[in-house]
Amino acid sequence: MISTQDWADARRVWNYHQMGHALRPCSVAIGLGSHDLGVADTAVDLYKRGMAPLLVFTGATSPTTRERMPRGEAVHYRERALELGVPSEAILVEPHARNTGENIRFSRKVLEESGVEVASVLLISKPYEERRAYATARKLWSEVEVVSASTPMTFAEYVDSIGDACLVIDMLVGALQRLMIYPDQGFMIRQPVPGDVAEAYERLCQAGYTSRLTTAATSSA
């Protein structure tokens, strides 16, 4: 059973993960690969709203996407965008990245090789990955402005979309742990964690929501 306290703590962590950036037109939109095709849908919506003239989809496969997206996350995102009416010339694919750091570095390389001048990036991720993606991009691509975006939804709506509340809370906890430890490893800039968020994190760990924590001394963002 998920306690009332667990729900409140998870909602607090969820809110922290979202950056609350005001959307504005950027040089390019980058959709970060994952199990969630909603990232591609949101990228397409933002493209059609004139927020970016070019989409980059980045991502290989992972244990959680290999069966659902056998051709790779970025390729499936591209196919989804084409289905929704985005012209092929408005899409670049980066099919090799296996973590957030590689998403940023490899996408940057693809854009440079394509001769695209980038002053600002609309970075599209899962809702609870907004802050992690932002912090990583600011570290690895500091000369561009970064606007974080995701599919607009509440915590409850996201839980319903996944269908596994405990898994969602585990993912929220794991993403926050990385925000706290990865700056020391050079993977992202440091983000201040408010005291109430840190306390919520500790309670959730004590309650057993730890399956997505990393124990490696060094890893990759």
C-alpha positions in Angstrom: 0.0 0.0 0.0 1.2 3.5 -0.8 0.6 5.7 2.2 -0.8 9.2 2.2 2.6 10.5 3.2 4.2 8.6 0.2 1.8 10.2 -2.2 2.4 13.6 -0.8 6.2 13.1 -0.9 6.1 11.8 -4.5 4.0 14.7 -5.6 6.5 17.1 -4.1 9.4 15.4 -5.9 7.4 15.4 -9.1 6.9 19.1 -8.9 10.6 19.7 -8.3 11.6 17.7 -11.3 9.6 20.0 -13.6 11.3 23.3 -14.5 8.2 25.3 -15.3 9.9 27.1 -18.2 7.8 29.3 -20.5 7.9 27.9 -24.0 9.4 30.1 -26.7 10.7 29.5 -30.2 14.1 27.9 -30.3 16.7 27.0 -33.0 15.9 23.3 -32.6 13.9 20.9 -30.6 15.5 17.7 -29.2 13.4 14.8 -28.2 15.1 12.5 -25.7 14.6 8.9 -26.3 12.7 6.7 -23.8 9.9 4.2 -23.5 7.4 7.1 -23.8 6.2 7.9 -27.3 4.5 10.9 -25.7 7.9 12.7 -26.0 7.6 12.4 -29.8 4.0 13.5 -29.8 4.9 16.6 -27.7 7.8 17.4 -30.0 5.5 17.2 -33.0 2.9 19.5 -31.3 5.6 22.1 -30.5 7.0 21.9 -34.1 3.5 22.5 -35.5 3.1 25.4 -33.1 6.2 27.0 -34.5 8.4 26.5 -31.5 11.2 25.0 -33.6 11.9 24.5 -37.3 13.8 21.3 -36.8 13.4 18.2 -34.7 16.2 15.9 -33.5 15.3 12.6 -32.0 18.0 10.9 -30.0 18.2 7.4 -28.5 19.3 3.8 -29.1 17.6 1.0 -27.1 17.7 0.0 -23.5 16.4 -3.0 -21.5 13.1 -1.2 -21.1 12.6 -0.2 -24.7 14.2 -3.1 -26.7 11.0 -5.1 -27.2 8.7 -2.1 -27.7 11.1 -0.1 -29.9 13.4 -2.7 -31.6 14.6 -0.3 -34.2 15.7 2.2 -31.6 14.0 5.0 -29.7 15.0 7.7 -32.1 13.9 5.8 -35.1 10.5 5.0 -33.6 10.1 8.7 -32.6 10.9 9.7 -36.2 8.3 7.2 -37.5 5.7 8.6 -35.1 6.5 12.2 -36.2 6.1 11.3 -39.9 2.8 9.6 -39.1 1.7 12.9 -37.5 2.6 14.9 -40.6 6.1 16.3 -39.9 8.1 16.3 -43.2 11.2 14.1 -43.3 13.5 17.1 -44.0 12.5 18.6 -40.7 13.8 15.6 -38.7 17.3 14.5 -37.8 17.9 11.1 -36.1 20.7 10.3 -33.6 20.4 6.6 -33.0 23.3 5.8 -30.7 22.8 7.6 -27.4 22.2 5.4 -24.3 22.0 8.0 -21.6 21.2 11.6 -21.1 24.7 12.8 -21.5 25.1 11.0 -24.8 21.7 12.4 -25.9 23.1 15.9 -25.6 26.6 15.2 -26.9 25.6 13.1 -29.8 22.7 15.4 -30.8 25.1 18.4 -30.7 27.5 16.5 -33.0 24.7 15.6 -35.5 23.6 19.2 -35.7 27.2 20.5 -36.2 27.7 17.9 -38.9 24.5 19.1 -40.6 25.6 22.7 -40.5 22.8 23.8 -38.2 23.5 26.9 -36.2 22.1 26.5 -32.7 21.6 29.4 -30.3 18.8 27.8 -28.2 17.4 24.3 -27.6 13.9 23.2 -26.8 14.7 20.0 -24.8 11.8 17.6 -24.6 11.8 14.8 -22.1 9.5 12.8 -19.9 7.9 15.0 -17.3 10.0 13.8 -14.4 13.2 14.2 -16.4 12.9 17.9 -17.2 15.4 19.1 -14.5 17.9 16.3 -15.1 17.9 16.9 -18.9 18.3 20.7 -18.3 21.1 20.3 -15.8 22.9 17.9 -18.2 22.6 20.2 -21.2 23.8 23.2 -19.3 26.9 21.3 -18.3 27.7 19.8 -21.7 26.4 22.6 -24.0 26.7 25.7 -21.9 26.8 28.2 -24.8 23.2 27.6 -25.8 20.0 28.6 -24.0 18.0 25.6 -22.9 14.2 25.5 -22.5 12.8 22.4 -20.9 9.5 20.9 -22.0 7.4 17.8 -21.6 3.9 16.5 -22.1 1.7 18.7 -19.9 0.2 16.4 -17.2 -0.3 16.1 -13.5 1.4 13.5 -11.3 -1.9 11.6 -11.1 -2.3 11.6 -14.9 1.2 10.3 -15.3 0.8 7.5 -12.8 -2.4 6.5 -14.7 -0.6 6.5 -18.0 2.1 4.2 -16.7 -0.2 2.0 -14.7 2.3 1.3 -11.9 2.4 3.9 -9.1 5.3 2.2 -7.3 7.4 2.2 -10.4 6.7 5.9 -11.0 7.8 6.8 -7.5 10.9 4.7 -7.9 11.8 6.6 -11.0 11.2 10.0 -9.4 13.5 9.0 -6.5 16.2 7.7 -8.9 16.1 10.8 -11.0 16.5 13.0 -7.9 19.4 10.9 -6.6 21.2 11.5 -9.9 20.6 15.3 -9.6 22.3 15.2 -6.3 25.3 13.0 -7.0 26.1 13.6 -10.7 27.3 17.1 -10.4 30.3 15.8 -8.4 31.1 13.4 -11.2 31.0 16.2 -13.8 27.9 15.0 -15.6 25.6 18.0 -14.9 25.4 21.4 -13.2 24.3 21.5 -9.6 20.7 22.2 -8.9 19.7 23.4 -5.4 17.4 20.9 -3.7 15.0 22.6 -1.3 14.9 21.2 2.2 11.3 19.9 1.9 12.2 18.0 -1.3 15.3 16.5 0.2 13.2 15.4 3.2 10.6 13.9 0.9 13.3 12.0 -0.9 14.7 10.6 2.3 11.3 9.4 3.5 10.6 7.7 0.1 14.0 5.9 0.3 13.2 4.8 3.8 9.8 3.6 2.6 11.5 1.3 0.0 11.2 3.2 -3.2 14.8 2.4 -4.2 14.8 0.2 -7.3 16.0 3.0 -9.5 18.8 4.2 -7.3 22.3 3.9 -8.7 25.1 2.4 -6.5 27.9 2.9 -8.9 30.7 5.2 -7.8 30.9 6.6 -11.3 28.2 6.3 -14.0 26.9 8.4 -16.9 24.1 10.9 -16.9 
